[in-house]
Amino acid sequence: MCNMGDFDYLIIGNSAGTVGCIEGLRSVDKNGTVALVAEEDCHVYSRALIPYYLGGQITRDKMYYRPLDFYDRARVCVFQGHQAVKIDSAVRVVELDNGSRLGYGMLLIATGGKPVFPPIPGLDKQNVFSFHSMPDLLGIEKELAGARSAVVLGGGVIGLMAAEALHKRGIKVHVLELAERLLAPVVDATTSHLVEDALQKAGVAMYLNNTIDQVHGTERVESVTLKNGQNIPCDLLIVGVGVAPRVELAEGTSIEVNRGIVVDKRMQTSVSGIFACGDCASTYNFVTGTEQNLPLWPNAYLGGRIAGFNMAGMERSFIQGTTMNAMHFFDVNIVNAGVNVTGANQGDGLEVKQNYDSDGQTYRKFVLSENGHIKGFILVGQIARAGIFLNLMRRKIDVRAFQQELFKNDFGYADLPEILRWKLLQDDVILGVV
Ligand SMILES: Cc1cc2nc3c(=O)[nH]c(=O)nc-3n(C[C@H](O)[C@H](O)[C@H](O)COP(=O)(O)OP(=O)(O)OC[C@H]3O[C@@H](n4cnc5c(N)ncnc54)[C@H](O)[C@@H]3O)c2cc1C
């Protein structure tokens, strides 16, 4: 039983960043008091599994990110079903939506992201959902019974995940994408076209260079008219056009925000004693050397873990985060990481090496710096060894001496020069914690 009061450590949020923080700080401080405030009234789950649940591949209990007794065992007080509405850093207090106040010694903001809704009238109707949270999942699931047709607004990662899940449930899916190709901000044109082919073969309708002009229906969406005048009847509408960092608690305070909440490599914000991680933060990208929002599960977990160490007094730096997506759309496996160069030869001293095998449906592309370091890569088809490429990228290895080997489908540590092989195999298992 937990009572409101003062805690040594307080966390706002209940997802990857929060779990990372608890595991980090508890490995240093076994006795400090810990509490979290969670707006969603359910046990911690993995958002990445929402499409798998809705696609009928897993059950709800498989979505939990940690066992149900995780917080009890970690001795964490959970204030669930409450929103934190204000941080008063002068007196180290967080105020909740019911007016109660929690004091803290160290605070972590792990509030994640919020789905973006474009300013199209009618997107507030009953059968319109984002594809982001447990309430979305429950709402969509209810609508699925009897649904025959769905419109998915957005042909990016989240939109395509939604499209595939609904398709698996036997629903006719229509994907609308404003850009001229799917997944445009994430992969290059070759990869986009491979995914477009796969959707087409599966019978998913795609409308590129297009979006919703009008939403029809009174309380519920019944159909949408596209910019090109075409009308699509639908039983539900999913909005998957992007996610923005949730920074409202920092706004109007001394906590610096630059799209995400700005943190140093220790994950501390501009206010001493307040840390941030995950989708709400702007963190260091080791490939570009800049601070940016890196909204991915492993970055949130590791950022939280690093924050937890530092909050408990053990100095650690988050220096191995970058963009990396492992995706699977209609039997097309894709892994990409680092910079996404779309042309054959780009400036900035970057060189592109690529190979497309249309028979084997495999595609590999590497972006190399002048000194032979991998700055980014895309693998399509054969993705099993992606971790090795990531390791080469992280360790800034000059790959020029064996760059042809990178294109072998079974490329592995055995293809590396012996000295390098042993150096890499000694890598720390806990990537990113140095
Ligand atoms: C459908 C889907 C699939 C994805 N697939 C992948 C994938 O395959 N690989 C990958 O790396 N990433 C994936 N992601 C992204 C990944 O889920 C996020 O990067 C990750 O969840 C970020 O974790 P987080 O801890 O920063 O915050 P979030 O997971 O966004 O959680 C933040 C939590 O904080 C709560 N909260 C916010 N504000 C408050 C407040 N004021 N008071 C109390 N509580 C609050 C929210 O309700 C939420 O529960 C996917 C995301 C989605 C939606």
The ligand as a MOL file (V3000), in Angstrom:
LIG
                    3D

  0  0  0     0  0            999 V3000
M  V30 BEGIN CTAB
M  V30 COUNTS 53 58 0 0 0
M  V30 BEGIN ATOM
M  V30 1 C 2.3410 0.5640 -32.7290 0
M  V30 2 C 3.7650 0.8690 -32.3600 0
M  V30 3 C 4.7690 0.0080 -32.7440 0
M  V30 4 C 6.1080 0.2780 -32.4270 0
M  V30 5 N 7.0700 -0.5980 -32.8240 0
M  V30 6 C 8.3570 -0.3650 -32.4790 0
M  V30 7 C 9.3730 -1.2700 -32.8450 0
M  V30 8 O 9.1260 -2.2810 -33.5040 0
M  V30 9 N 10.6480 -1.0010 -32.4470 0
M  V30 10 C 10.9590 0.1220 -31.7190 0
M  V30 11 O 12.1190 0.3250 -31.3860 0
M  V30 12 N 10.0040 0.9990 -31.3680 0
M  V30 13 C 8.7140 0.7860 -31.7140 0
M  V30 14 N 7.7460 1.6810 -31.3520 0
M  V30 15 C 8.1420 2.8920 -30.6040 0
M  V30 16 C 8.2760 2.5580 -29.1160 0
M  V30 17 O 7.1000 1.9560 -28.6690 0
M  V30 18 C 8.5700 3.8430 -28.3450 0
M  V30 19 O 9.8270 4.3530 -28.7720 0
M  V30 20 C 8.6110 3.5840 -26.8390 0
M  V30 21 O 7.3670 3.1250 -26.3830 0
M  V30 22 C 8.9880 4.8510 -26.0810 0
M  V30 23 O 8.9560 4.5770 -24.7200 0
M  V30 24 P 8.8430 5.7390 -23.6580 0
M  V30 25 O 9.1620 5.1350 -22.3390 0
M  V30 26 O 9.6250 6.9210 -24.0840 0
M  V30 27 O 7.3300 6.2520 -23.6730 0
M  V30 28 P 5.9410 5.6980 -24.1290 0
M  V30 29 O 5.9870 4.2640 -24.5120 0
M  V30 30 O 5.3530 6.6420 -25.1120 0
M  V30 31 O 5.1080 5.7870 -22.7710 0
M  V30 32 C 4.9450 6.9730 -22.0580 0
M  V30 33 C 3.9250 6.7430 -20.9790 0
M  V30 34 O 3.8370 7.9070 -20.1790 0
M  V30 35 C 2.4840 8.1860 -19.8930 0
M  V30 36 N 2.3550 9.6130 -19.6170 0
M  V30 37 C 2.5960 10.6360 -20.4720 0
M  V30 38 N 2.4080 11.8140 -19.8610 0
M  V30 39 C 2.0390 11.5240 -18.5860 0
M  V30 40 C 1.6950 12.3300 -17.4700 0
M  V30 41 N 1.7120 13.6580 -17.5280 0
M  V30 42 N 1.3620 11.7150 -16.3090 0
M  V30 43 C 1.3590 10.3570 -16.2370 0
M  V30 44 N 1.6720 9.5470 -17.2680 0
M  V30 45 C 2.0050 10.1260 -18.4260 0
M  V30 46 C 1.7580 7.7510 -21.1680 0
M  V30 47 O 0.3860 7.5360 -20.9200 0
M  V30 48 C 2.5260 6.4840 -21.5200 0
M  V30 49 O 1.9850 5.3580 -20.8940 0
M  V30 50 C 6.4070 1.4350 -31.6610 0
M  V30 51 C 5.3940 2.3140 -31.2660 0
M  V30 52 C 4.0820 2.0340 -31.6090 0
M  V30 53 C 2.9930 2.9860 -31.1630 0
M  V30 END ATOM
M  V30 BEGIN BOND
M  V30 1 1 1 2
M  V30 2 1 2 3
M  V30 3 2 2 52
M  V30 4 2 3 4
M  V30 5 1 4 5
M  V30 6 1 4 50
M  V30 7 2 5 6
M  V30 8 1 6 7
M  V30 9 1 6 13
M  V30 10 2 7 8
M  V30 11 1 7 9
M  V30 12 1 9 10
M  V30 13 2 10 11
M  V30 14 1 10 12
M  V30 15 2 12 13
M  V30 16 1 13 14
M  V30 17 1 14 15
M  V30 18 1 14 50
M  V30 19 1 15 16
M  V30 20 1 16 17
M  V30 21 1 16 18
M  V30 22 1 18 19
M  V30 23 1 18 20
M  V30 24 1 20 21
M  V30 25 1 20 22
M  V30 26 1 22 23
M  V30 27 1 23 24
M  V30 28 2 24 25
M  V30 29 1 24 26
M  V30 30 1 24 27
M  V30 31 1 27 28
M  V30 32 2 28 29
M  V30 33 1 28 30
M  V30 34 1 28 31
M  V30 35 1 31 32
M  V30 36 1 32 33
M  V30 37 1 33 34
M  V30 38 1 33 48
M  V30 39 1 34 35
M  V30 40 1 35 36
M  V30 41 1 35 46
M  V30 42 1 36 37
M  V30 43 1 36 45
M  V30 44 2 37 38
M  V30 45 1 38 39
M  V30 46 1 39 40
M  V30 47 2 39 45
M  V30 48 1 40 41
M  V30 49 2 40 42
M  V30 50 1 42 43
M  V30 51 2 43 44
M  V30 52 1 44 45
M  V30 53 1 46 47
M  V30 54 1 46 48
M  V30 55 1 48 49
M  V30 56 2 50 51
M  V30 57 1 51 52
M  V30 58 1 52 53
M  V30 END BOND
M  V30 END CTAB
M  END
